[in-house]
């Protein structure tokens, strides 16, 4: 049986693309969801600069190797690993491998709120 609740829908990945890049941004508020996420596809050396959110963020590494910094701690996560950064603590990640990094950055908020600490 194929049933859907009223108001549910599929959101095409192409509708979530960030510019002409490979990564995607889903804001739950626009889709009656309580979470948001980034689906990231980064080449070696790519990643967002140091930033923070007023809620926790959970990263799920789907493919590749990520070097994740949370506060003063840096660790390496590989495909299959999950890590969480608490609210208000600066964090960032970078593709530390030689191939593509595919990662889900799950935001515990229906809207994405982030404050970058530098212009880089």
C-alpha positions in Angstrom: 0.0 0.0 0.0 1.4 3.4 -0.9 -0.1 6.1 1.3 1.0 9.6 2.1 -0.2 12.0 4.8 -1.7 15.3 3.6 0.9 17.9 3.0 3.9 15.5 2.5 5.9 15.5 -0.7 9.2 14.6 -2.2 11.7 17.4 -2.7 14.0 16.9 -5.7 17.7 17.1 -5.0 18.0 19.5 -7.9 15.6 21.9 -6.1 18.0 21.9 -3.1 21.3 22.6 -4.9 23.4 25.4 -3.6 24.2 27.5 -6.7 25.9 25.5 -9.4 27.7 23.3 -6.8 27.2 19.7 -5.8 26.0 20.3 -2.3 22.4 20.7 -1.2 20.6 22.7 1.5 17.2 21.6 3.0 15.4 23.9 5.4 12.7 22.0 7.2 10.4 25.0 7.8 9.7 25.2 4.1 8.5 21.6 4.1 6.8 21.2 7.5 9.8 19.4 9.0 11.5 20.0 12.4 15.1 19.6 11.1 17.3 21.0 8.4 20.4 19.6 6.7 23.2 20.2 4.3 24.2 17.3 2.0 27.8 18.1 1.3 30.0 16.9 -1.6 33.5 18.4 -1.2 36.7 17.8 -3.0 39.9 17.3 -1.0 40.7 20.4 1.1 37.2 21.9 0.8 34.9 22.6 3.8 33.1 25.5 5.5 35.0 28.0 7.7 34.7 28.1 11.5 31.1 28.9 12.5 28.5 28.1 15.2 24.7 27.5 15.5 22.3 28.2 18.4 21.4 24.4 18.3 23.4 21.2 17.9 24.6 19.8 14.6 25.2 16.2 13.8 27.5 15.0 11.0 27.1 11.6 9.3 30.0 10.8 7.0 28.7 8.9 4.1 31.9 8.6 2.1 35.4 9.8 2.5 37.3 11.3 5.4 36.4 14.5 7.3 38.6 16.4 9.7 36.1 17.9 12.2 37.0 20.6 14.7 34.6 21.3 17.6 35.7 23.9 20.1 39.4 23.1 20.7 39.2 19.5 19.7 40.0 18.1 16.2 39.2 14.6 15.2 39.0 12.5 12.0 35.8 10.8 11.0 35.5 8.2 8.2 32.6 6.7 6.2 30.0 5.3 8.6 31.0 7.6 11.5 28.7 10.1 13.3 29.7 13.1 15.4 27.8 15.9 17.1 28.8 19.4 17.9 26.9 21.2 20.7 25.0 24.5 20.4 27.0 27.7 20.4 30.4 25.9 20.1 32.4 27.0 17.0 33.1 24.1 14.6 34.2 23.4 11.0 35.1 20.4 8.9 37.3 19.8 5.8 37.7 16.9 3.4 40.9 15.4 4.7 41.0 12.5 2.2 42.1 12.1 -1.4 38.6 11.4 -2.8 35.2 13.0 -2.5 33.7 13.7 0.9 30.0 13.1 1.2 28.5 14.2 4.5 25.1 15.0 6.0 25.2 17.9 8.4 21.9 17.6 10.3 20.7 20.8 12.0 18.4 20.4 15.0 16.2 23.3 13.8 13.6 23.9 11.2 15.7 26.8 9.9 19.4 27.0 9.4 21.0 29.7 11.5 24.8 30.0 11.3 27.3 32.6 12.3 30.7 32.5 10.6 33.7 33.7 12.7 35.8 34.9 9.8 35.5 36.0 6.2 37.6 33.1 4.9 
